[in-house]
Amino acid sequence: MPVEAATRPRDRPLQYHSREDLLRRFAAALADGDGVSGAHCIHELWMRGEWPDRIERALESLWKHASKSVPDWLPMRYVDWLPVAYEVAAGFQAAFSGRTNIYLVLLDYSDSRADPHGVYVGMSHYSPADRFDQHKAGIRASGSVLKRGLEVLTGPTLHLQYISRGEAARIEAQLAEALSAAGLFVQGGH
C-alpha cells in the first residue's frame, strides 16, 4: 500500500515494518515510479542505521525511476548524522503561526574536516528552497552556504515552517546550539 503524499518523514509511517517488508515496498515503489513511497522506505532504513552504501544506491535508484515524484524532504546524498538532526529538531515546537521558516542547509567540508558535512541553521520568510537559492546567488548570503552549501535538508524542520518571527529567532539559535551539542559542525543560528 503506498504512503500518502502528505505524510511527513518525522511521522515514520513504516517504522513498525520489517526490513524485508521495507525492501519489498521499495522495489514496488521503483516499479510503480512512486517517489513518495520509495522515499519513506529509504528514510526508514536510514533512521534505523542501514549501511551508507545501501542508502546511496537506493537514493540513486529512486532518482532514476521516480524522479518526478520524489518529495523535496529526501536528501540527495547520504548524511550519517541525519537521524540525529531529526531527533534534535523534533524537540522544538512553535506555538504561534506566522510567515517565518526555519531551515537547514547541508554544507560540504570534505576539503578540510574529517566529517565531510556540516549544517547551517537559518530562518527566513522565504521558503527554504528559495532562501537557499538566494544564498547561492550571493543575496544576503552566508559565506558558508555560498561557498559550501550542497542542498536544503527540508525533512527535519518541516514542522517549523510558517511560525512567528519571534519564535523562529529563538528556535534558530537554540536549534543551532542543540545540533552542535549533539556533535554536528554548525554554522549560522544567530
DRENBATOR-234078 format. One record per residue (C-alpha): x, y, z; residue in three letters. Coordinates in pm, 1 decimal. Layout:
BEGIN
       east      north         up   kolgu
          X          Y          Z     ALA
...
% end
This chain:
BEGIN
       east      north         up   kolgu
        0.0        0.0        0.0     MET
      153.4      338.5      -99.4     PRO
      231.1      606.3      158.4     VAL
       16.4      920.4      136.5     GLU
      194.9     1217.6      -20.5     ALA
      115.3     1444.6      276.6     ALA
      276.8     1208.5      529.5     THR
      572.9     1377.4      694.7     ARG
      901.7     1190.2      731.1     PRO
      921.8     1251.1     1106.1     ARG
      593.5     1056.8     1142.0     ASP
      783.9      746.6     1021.7     ARG
      479.2      565.4      881.5     PRO
      681.3      249.4      814.7     LEU
      861.2      225.3     1148.0     GLN
      691.6      -98.1     1252.6     TYR
      759.8     -279.2      924.6     HIS
     1037.3     -533.7      897.3     SER
     1346.4     -463.5      690.9     ARG
     1234.3     -728.4      442.0     GLU
      895.6     -560.0      404.9     ASP
     1064.7     -223.6      352.9     LEU
     1280.3     -370.2       77.7     LEU
      973.9     -526.8      -88.0     ARG
      786.4     -195.9      -65.1     ARG
     1087.5      -13.0     -207.9     PHE
     1107.5     -249.7     -505.9     ALA
      735.1     -197.4     -567.9     ALA
      778.3      180.6     -542.6     ALA
     1054.4      168.5     -803.3     LEU
      841.4      -44.5    -1034.9     ALA
      547.7      195.8     -995.9     ASP
      757.2      513.3    -1017.2     GLY
      624.3      607.6     -671.3     ASP
      878.3      852.3     -531.1     GLY
      685.1      921.5     -211.5     VAL
      659.9      557.9     -100.3     SER
     1018.3      494.4     -208.0     GLY
     1136.7      797.4      -11.9     ALA
      962.9      676.1      303.6     HIS
     1122.9      332.5      262.2     CYS
     1469.2      486.2      227.4     ILE
     1402.4      724.8      514.2     HIS
     1300.2      443.1      747.5     GLU
     1604.9      234.0      658.4     LEU
     1824.0      542.3      709.5     TRP
     1674.3      614.2     1051.8     MET
     1745.2      252.7     1150.1     ARG
     2112.6      281.6     1055.6     GLY
     2120.1       97.1      722.8     GLU
     2466.6       83.4      566.6     TRP
     2561.3      409.6      390.3     PRO
     2640.4      244.7       58.0     ASP
     2295.8       81.4       54.7     ARG
     2127.9      416.7      121.7     ILE
     2332.9      577.3     -157.1     GLU
     2236.7      301.3     -402.8     ARG
     1870.6      328.1     -302.1     ALA
     1876.8      705.8     -349.3     LEU
     2032.2      663.6     -692.9     GLU
     1770.8      405.5     -792.7     SER
     1482.5      615.9     -666.4     LEU
     1601.2      923.7     -856.4     TRP
     1645.7      711.6    -1168.5     LYS
     1299.8      550.0    -1153.5     HIS
     1077.9      809.8     -985.3     ALA
     1246.3     1149.5    -1004.9     SER
      924.0     1338.0    -1079.6     LYS
      758.5     1228.4     -757.0     SER
     1044.3     1220.9     -504.8     VAL
      949.6     1460.0     -221.1     PRO
     1183.3     1751.7     -151.9     ASP
     1241.4     1640.2      206.6     TRP
     1451.9     1341.1       95.7     LEU
     1820.5     1436.8       76.3     PRO
     2002.7     1366.4     -247.6     MET
     2305.1     1213.9      -72.6     ARG
     2382.8     1012.5      239.6     TYR
     2449.4     1210.3      557.1     VAL
     2541.7      995.5      855.4     ASP
     2400.2     1231.9     1118.0     TRP
     2057.0     1283.7      955.7     LEU
     1878.3     1073.3     1222.7     PRO
     2035.2     1296.8     1489.7     VAL
     1913.9     1609.2     1309.3     ALA
     1557.7     1469.8     1308.1     TYR
     1576.9     1378.8     1675.5     GLU
     1715.4     1715.6     1782.4     VAL
     1477.3     1920.4     1564.6     ALA
     1178.7     1723.0     1696.6     ALA
     1247.1     1874.3     2037.7     GLY
     1142.2     2217.6     1913.2     PHE
      784.9     2331.5     1867.6     GLN
      629.2     2664.7     1783.8     ALA
      305.9     2780.8     1947.2     ALA
      227.9     3066.4     1710.0     PHE
      190.5     3067.3     1335.3     SER
      341.5     3332.7     1115.1     GLY
      544.2     3377.6      797.5     ARG
      888.7     3261.4      907.2     THR
     1057.3     2930.4      827.7     ASN
     1345.6     2752.3      997.0     ILE
     1574.3     2572.0      753.0     TYR
     1888.4     2358.4      745.8     LEU
     2148.0     2352.5      470.0     VAL
     2394.0     2068.1      421.9     LEU
     2748.3     2203.9      397.6     LEU
     3048.4     2039.3      227.2     ASP
     3366.3     2031.9      436.7     TYR
     3528.2     1736.1      260.6     SER
     3835.3     1950.8      187.8     ASP
     3902.9     2048.5      548.1     SER
     3739.3     1820.1      806.0     ARG
     3729.5     1450.4      889.7     ALA
     3348.0     1467.8      892.1     ASP
     3276.2     1587.5      538.5     PRO
     2944.3     1754.0      626.0     HIS
     2830.1     2041.0      840.3     GLY
     2495.2     2212.2      873.3     VAL
     2382.7     2572.5      850.6     TYR
     2080.2     2676.2     1057.5     VAL
     1880.1     2971.9      929.4     GLY
     1542.6     3142.2      932.2     MET
     1362.5     3336.6      662.8     SER
     1019.8     3443.0      545.5     HIS
     1114.6     3285.6      210.2     TYR
     1069.4     2913.3      156.8     SER
     1382.6     2714.0      247.2     PRO
     1445.3     2631.2     -121.2     ALA
     1409.4     2995.5     -227.3     ASP
     1635.1     3113.4       55.2     ARG
     1897.4     2854.7      -41.0     PHE
     1887.4     2983.4     -399.6     ASP
     1937.0     3337.1     -267.3     GLN
     2239.5     3227.9      -63.1     HIS
     2392.5     3060.3     -369.1     LYS
     2327.2     3372.8     -577.9     ALA
     2502.7     3589.8     -318.5     GLY
     2185.8     3765.0     -198.5     ILE
     2222.1     3834.2      176.2     ARG
     2435.9     3520.7      169.4     ALA
     2607.4     3342.0      449.7     SER
     2963.6     3275.2      336.9     GLY
     2942.2     2913.1      448.6     SER
     2629.4     2849.0      238.6     VAL
     2757.6     3048.0      -58.3     LEU
     3085.0     2854.3      -65.4     LYS
     2991.6     2516.6       81.0     ARG
     2612.3     2475.0       54.8     GLY
     2505.7     2148.3     -110.9     LEU
     2130.5     2124.7      -52.9     GLU
     1848.6     2212.3      184.0     VAL
     1771.9     1944.1      441.6     LEU
     1398.2     2000.5      448.8     THR
     1276.8     1698.8      644.0     GLY
     1396.4     1769.8      998.6     PRO
     1237.1     2116.8     1008.2     THR
      909.0     2061.6      819.6     LEU
      722.0     2122.3     1146.3     HIS
      899.8     2457.8     1190.5     LEU
      753.5     2629.2      884.0     GLN
      520.4     2929.8      893.8     TYR
      589.4     3019.5     1254.9     ILE
      607.0     3357.3     1426.3     SER
      926.1     3558.4     1375.3     ARG
      995.1     3583.1     1748.3     GLY
      970.5     3209.7     1796.5     GLU
     1175.9     3149.5     1484.0     ALA
     1458.1     3367.6     1617.2     ALA
     1458.3     3177.4     1947.0     ARG
     1432.8     2834.7     1783.2     ILE
     1703.3     2914.0     1525.4     GLU
     1956.6     2992.7     1799.9     ALA
     1853.1     2704.9     2026.7     GLN
     1843.8     2453.9     1740.3     LEU
     2194.6     2553.2     1633.1     ALA
     2317.6     2507.5     1991.6     GLU
     2141.3     2171.8     2027.9     ALA
     2277.5     2038.1     1698.3     LEU
     2626.0     2148.5     1797.4     SER
     2586.7     1982.1     2139.0     ALA
     2483.6     1664.0     1955.2     ALA
     2818.9     1664.0     1774.6     GLY
     2737.4     1830.8     1441.8     LEU
     2954.3     2104.5     1293.1     PHE
     2712.8     2400.0     1286.2     VAL
     2718.2     2737.2     1112.8     GLN
     2454.6     3009.9     1139.3     GLY
     2192.7     3008.6     1408.2     GLY
     2230.8     3373.2     1506.8     HIS
% end
